[in-house]
Amino acid sequence: MVQWAQKIGPHSAQLFERMVADKPHPEMGYRGCLGVIRLAGKYSHARLEGAAERALLTGACRYRSIESILKNSLEQQSLPSSSAPPPPPPKPHDNIRDTEYFE
């Protein structure tokens, strides 16, 4: 199955390896891999490769996750960067108490 996934792309091959490795017995991961192979008949290879990349980045390496990514076209959207600055603290307000209030 991994050889078939390599025809799609490197992320697909990594996804299949991860799906099989995450299960206690490799045979348990075959069913999810077969489901992804079925999805390849419905979606293009480029979309499937994009979904595999997104799944690997987010840690959602399951058939249902791949199906959801493809159904909602999430592979075409960029992931929010983790290096984004944190949101600014709330503006001072009379109803907001700080640590001094509770001492």
C-alpha positions in Angstrom: 0.0 0.0 0.0 2.9 2.4 0.8 4.2 1.8 -2.7 0.8 2.8 -4.2 0.8 5.9 -2.0 4.3 6.8 -3.3 2.8 7.2 -6.8 0.6 10.0 -5.3 3.4 11.7 -3.5 5.8 11.6 -0.6 3.3 12.9 2.0 0.8 10.2 1.0 3.4 7.6 1.6 4.3 9.1 5.0 0.6 9.2 5.9 0.2 5.5 5.1 3.2 4.6 7.1 1.9 6.6 10.0 -1.6 5.1 9.8 -0.1 1.6 10.0 2.4 2.5 12.7 -0.1 4.2 15.0 -2.1 0.9 15.4 -1.0 -1.8 17.9 -1.0 -4.3 15.0 -0.2 -3.1 11.4 -3.1 -5.0 10.0 -5.5 -2.7 11.9 -4.2 0.3 9.8 -4.9 -1.4 6.5 -8.6 -0.6 6.6 -8.0 3.2 6.9 -5.4 3.0 4.1 -7.9 1.2 1.8 -10.4 4.0 2.6 -7.9 6.6 1.5 -7.2 4.6 -1.7 -11.0 4.7 -2.4 -10.9 8.5 -1.9 -8.2 8.7 -4.7 -11.0 7.7 -7.1 -13.1 10.6 -6.1 -10.5 13.3 -5.6 -7.4 14.3 -7.7 -4.0 13.1 -6.8 -2.9 16.7 -6.1 -5.8 17.2 -3.6 -5.1 13.9 -1.9 -1.4 14.8 -1.5 -2.4 18.2 0.0 -4.7 16.5 2.4 -2.0 14.1 3.4 0.4 16.9 4.0 -2.2 18.8 6.2 -3.0 15.6 8.1 0.7 15.0 8.9 1.2 18.6 10.0 -1.9 18.6 12.3 -1.5 15.0 13.5 -4.9 14.0 12.2 -3.8 10.8 10.5 -7.0 8.9 10.2 -9.3 8.1 7.3 -12.1 10.2 8.7 -9.8 13.2 9.0 -8.6 12.8 5.5 -12.1 12.5 4.2 -13.1 15.7 6.1 -10.1 17.6 4.9 -11.0 16.8 1.3 -14.8 17.3 1.7 -14.2 20.8 3.1 -11.4 21.7 0.8 -9.1 22.4 3.8 -6.0 21.2 1.9 -6.3 24.3 -0.3 -6.2 26.6 2.8 -3.0 27.6 4.6 -2.5 26.5 8.1 -2.3 29.2 10.7 1.3 29.8 11.6 2.3 28.9 15.1 4.8 31.9 15.1 1.9 34.4 15.1 2.2 36.9 18.0 -0.2 36.2 20.9 -3.3 38.4 21.1 -2.9 41.7 23.0 -4.0 41.7 26.6 -7.5 43.2 27.3 -7.7 46.9 27.8 -7.9 48.1 31.4 -11.5 48.2 32.7 -13.1 48.8 36.1 -14.6 45.3 36.3 -11.3 43.5 35.5 -9.4 42.6 38.7 -5.7 41.9 38.8 -3.7 39.9 41.4 -3.5 42.8 43.8 -7.3 42.7 44.3 -7.1 39.1 45.6 -4.3 39.6 48.1 
